[in-house]
């Protein structure tokens, strides 16, 4: 089995339960780990035989632009769209991290991880 990892996708978005979060927004980081078989791509040098990570980035960017109260929902939408685009995936993990969440404390980030 092979892995393709797209790490540190930095996006400014407007998710959150607070009204202010929808107006002000904040920084997010998304990591996507995909298990697949890219042996044929490695032999043939053919992008069509593997996962195009530019498409993965575009899916993340598009889904992060759709406002949600919960990053859990955003993460699940990303998972659903990647699986739809690449049905041959053996395993998929998406991590969505909200940096400096509005809490009564010093918290670097809050993350959700969805594995399917």
Helices and strands as residue ranges (DSSP letters): E 2-13, H 19-24, E 26-36, H 39-44, G 47-49, H 53-64, H 71-85, E 91-99, E 109-115
